[in-house]
Amino acid sequence: MAVATFAIGTGEFALMALLPGVARSLGVGVPVAGHVISAYALGVVVGAPLVTLFAARMPRRRLLLVLQAVFVAGNAGCALAPGYGTLVALRFLTGVPHGAFYAVAALVAAAMVPPARRGRAVAGVFSGLTIAHVVGVPLVTWVGEALGWRAVYGLVTLMGLIAFGLMARSLPQVPVDPAHASSVRRELGALGRPQVWLTLATGAVGFGGMFCVGTYLSTVLLGVTGVSADVLPVAQMLWGLGMVAGNMAGARLVDVSPVLAIIVTLVASTLMSCLFALCAGNVWLILPVIGLTGCIIALLPALQTRLMDVAAGAQGLAAALNHCAVNIANAFGAWLGGAVIAAGYGAQSVGWAGACLSAAGLGIFLIGLAGSRKATCK
């Protein structure tokens, strides 16, 4: 499953550095070509809850294989897409299984281990995503520069096929606890639980801090820190290594307490965002801060595990909605960062904006936690 998330993560971010080439080959402008990326994100947001609901009664092993097959087919289609419209449609299709795959894979991984190791199991699934930022995305960027963007989708298709084969051979049919047996009605029950919505809101707002900073790394490094373009790959690698380290370290904290893991991560996110703004003018200070900011990815398995606890028998939909929340955080964080820069506060101000989002996410979570404890006392 980690190999599959590596392929999915690589495919998700593969085109970001290659948009000018995509635009030239399809005869459109770069902003229009950017809709290819937006189409994928829209597919994630739409597909995650719908797939989870419609496939509520499908055995999880079979569902994972079907979702991976759709991912492979979608990427193969992208490599052969005859024009811009077809490519946008295929990118939307490829994004549809994304959120559901992560959600179901996390549930399967958690079911395969004792409760005390759930955090590490979920983080193991997400490790493919974090490693993709260090290895997969740079690899396909190099392939794309050398052979064109279609070759990128060909390579991602191959990665997806390898993952499909490994899962088909090794993935067990994990029995589902009757108390958590899924149905459409039971999954929809998650929407009636305040703690589910508060946890999702924590992610949608709090995670925005990391994305607010991460979206404008290059802008800050080039315009404020004053580094050359040669330093950008180093910064991206540090960010990716931070994600790998944060995912691993955060997993152990999740196994101690998902609640503690969320609080610690959001406090760290607030502090790192502030340091990003303060250290933006010094390359030797900003680079370590960038690496530490990548560690905030630890929030992902923490939120996923928390949702398993508060969703009761509706774990599938709640887990899938977590990835919708992350995409909302990505979009809102990027928008807020752009807004403060456009307002004339300087590119480094994305750090202060990110700190506000992280602190707001922490506030939402603490309010929800207080409400949960109050309800328990009653």
N, C-alpha and C positions, 0 to 999 in steps of 0.2 A: 504493500500500500504506500510506503514511503517512496518507492520508485515511481509509482503513479503520480503522487503529489509533486515529485521532482519534474516529471514531464508536464503536468498541468501548470505548475508555477513558471516553468521555462516558456511554455507557449503563451501564457498570459502576458508576460512582459517582453516578449521577443522583439516586437516591432517598434518599441519606443525609440530606440536609437536609429531605426532604419526608415522612419516615416518619409524623409525627403526622397529616398529611392522608390518607395511605394508610390508616392505622389507622381513622380516622373513617369513611372512605367504605366500607370493607369490614366494619366492625362488629367489629373485633378490637382488642386492646390494642397499644400501641407495641412491647413486647418480642416479641409474637407476629408483628407486622408485620415485625420485624427478620429473621425467618426467610426473608423474600423475598430479602434480601441474602445470607444464608447459603446459600440454595439455588443462587444463581449461583456462589458460590465452590466449592460442592460439584461443580457441573457442570464447572467448570474442572479441578478435581483429577481427576475421573473421566474426563472427555472427552479431555484432552490426550494421555495415553499410548494410550488405546484407539483414538482416531481415527487417530493416527499409525501404529499397528500395522495396523489393518484397511485403511487406505488407502496402505500402504507402496508399492504398485506403481502407484498412480494418478499420472499426470503432474502436476507441482506446480502448473502454471498452472490446470489444471482443478480440482485440489483446493482451491486458494485461492478460486476462484469458487463452488464448492459450499459451502464453509464460510461464505463471506460471505452466500450465499443463505439458509442456515439462520439466521444472525444476523438478517437482515432479517425473515424469517418469524416468528422468535421474538419480536422486538420489536413487530411488527405485532399478533401474538396478545396480547401483554401489554396493548397499548392497548385491546383489545376484551375482555379477560378478564372473565367474568361474576361471578367470586367469588374468594375468597382461595385456595382449593385450586388452582384453575386457574392463578392468577397464580404461585403457588409452582412448579408443574410447568413452566410456560412459562419462568420465570426459570432453572430448572435446564437446560432445553433450550437456552436462549440462551447459557448458560455453556459448554456442551459444545464448541463450535468455538473458543472463546477461545484456549486454550493452543496448540492445534495450528496455528491461524492465525498467531500470533506466531512460532512455531517455524519453520514452513514459509516464511513471508515473510522471516524473517532468512536462511534458507538460500538462497532465491532472490536476495535482494539481494546476498549475499556472492558468489554465482556470477556476478553481472552485472558485477563490477568486478575489477580486478587484485588479487592478494593483499595488496598494500600499502595498499589502501583498504577492506579488509573492515570494519574498525571503524567507519568513517564510513558505510558502506552500511547496516550493521546499526543504527547509531544513527539513521540517516535513517528507517528503518521505525518505530523507537520514538519518534521525534520527535512523531508524532501523539498518542501517549499523554501525553507531557509537556505538549504544548500544550493538550490537553483539560483539564488541571487549571487552566490559566490562562484559557481562553476557553470551552470546551465546557461544563464543569460549572457555572460561574456563569450561563451563558446558559440552560441547561435548568432551573436552580434558579429563575431569574426567571420563565421560562415556566410552571413548575409552580406557583409562588405565584399567578400571574395566571390561569391557565387550568385548573389541576388536573394531577395526576400522569399521567393518561392522555395528555394533550397532550405530555408529556415523551417518552413512548414513541413517539408519532406523529412527533415531531421527530427522534428517534434513528433511527427507521425511514427517514425521508427522507435523513438523512446516510448511512445504510448503502446505500441505493439509489444515491446519487450515487457512492459509493466503488465499488460493484459495476460501474456503467457505466464509470467511469474505468479500472478494471482490465480489464474485458472489451475495451476499446478499445486499451489501451496495453501491457498486460503481455505480455512475450514468452514464448515457450516455451523456457525455459532448458534446454539439453542437460545431462544429468547425466553426470559423469565415470564411466565403467564401474567404476572402483575404489570409487565411492561409490554405485553403483546399489543401490536399496533393496529389501529383502524382509523379511518378518516375522522370519525366522530371523536375518538380519543385524542388524536393529534390536534384537532381543532380546540380541544379542551385547554391546550397550552395558552390560547389567546385569552382565556378567562382568568389567568393567574397573574396578579399584579407583580409578583417577583420576577416572572419571566420578562415582562415589559421593562421593568426597572433595570434588569441585567442587560437586556438588549440596548436600552438607552445609555447605559454606562459605556458600552462598547462603541455605539454610534457617535457619542460625544467625546469620551475619553481617548479613544484610539485616534481621533482626529488630530490630537497633538503631535503624534509621531508623523502622520502624513503631511501635516502643515509644514513641518520642518523638512521632511524628506523630499517633498516635491520641489523645493527650491534650493537644494544643496548646491547644484551647479551655479545657480544665480548668485548665491552668497559667496561661494569660493572665488568665482571669477570677478565679481563686482565689488565685494567688500574686503575679502581676505587678500585679493590681488594675486592669486596664484596663476600659473600657466595652465593651459588645457591638459598638459601631461599629468597633472596631479589629480584630475577628476577620476580616472580609473582606480587610483589608490584609495580615494575617499569612498568610492562605491564598494570596493573590496572590504574596507574597514566596516562599512555599514552592514554588508552581508555577513562578515565574520561575527559582528555583534549580534546579528539575528540568530546565527547558529548557537552562539554561547548563551544568549538569553533564553532560547527555546530549551536548551538542556538544563540550565540552572533553574529556570522557572518551573520546569517539570517537577523537580524535587520539592520545591516550595509548595506546589499544588498538592502533592501527596501529603504534605503536612497539614495544609488547610487552603482550599481554593479561595476562601474569603480573605485570608491573610495575603495570599499571592496577588489578588487583585489590588488590595490596598497598597502593598509595597510597590507594585509595578507602577501604579498611577502616581504615587508620591515621587518615585524615581523619574517618571516621565516629566512631571512638572519641573523638577530640579534640572534635568538635562536640557529641557527647552530653554530655561532661563540661562544656563551656562552657554548654550549655543549662541544666544544673543550677545552675551557679555564677552565671549571669546572669539567672535567672528573676525576680528581684525588681526588675529595672530594665528598663523598656520600651524605652529607647534602645539597650540592649545586646542584649536578647533578640530583637528583630526582625531585626537583621542575622544573628544566629546561626540563626534559623529559615530565612532564605533560603539560607545556606550549607549547612544540613543537608539541604535539598531537593536539593542537588547530588549527594548520595550515590546518586541514581538512576543515576549513571555506572557503578555496579557491575553493572547489568543487561546492557548490551551487552558488558561485559568478561567476565562469566561465560558469556554466550552464545557468544562467540568462543572462549573457553577450551574449552568443551565441544565445539565443532567440531574443535578440535585433538586432544583426547584420546579422542574417540569413534570416530575412524577412519571405517569404513563404516557406522556406526550413528548418524549425526548427527541424523536425524529424531527418534527417540525421546529421545535425550539432550537435544536442544533443547526438546522438549515438556516433559520432566520438570523443566527449569529453571523453568517457570512454576508447576509444582506446588510446587517448593521455595519460590518467592516467596510463594505463598499460605500455605504452612506458616509462613514467616517472619512474614507479616502476622498470622496467628492467634496464634502463640506470642508475638510481640512485644507485641500488644495484651493478651494474658492476663497476661504478666509485669508489664507496666506497671500493670495493675489490681491485681495481687497486692501489689506494693510499696506502692501507695497505701492499699489495704485494711489492710495491716499497720501503718499509722500513720506511715510515714516521710515523708509529705508528697508533694504532687503533683509537686514538682520532682524527686523521687527517680527519676522515670522516666528522667531523663537519665543517672543512674548505672547504672540497670539496662540502658539501651540501650548504654552504653559497655561493659559486661560482655559483652553479646551480640556487639558488633562485634569486641571483642578476642578472644573465643572463636572467632568465624568466621575471624579472621586466623590464630589458632593452628592451626586445622584445616587451613587452606590451606598454611601453612608446613610442617606435618608431611607433608602429601601431596606437596608440592614436594620435600622432602628425600627421601622414599621414592622418588619418580620418578627423581631424580638418582642415587640409590644403585643402583636397578635398571639404569639406563643404564650406570653404571660397570662393573657386572658383565658 
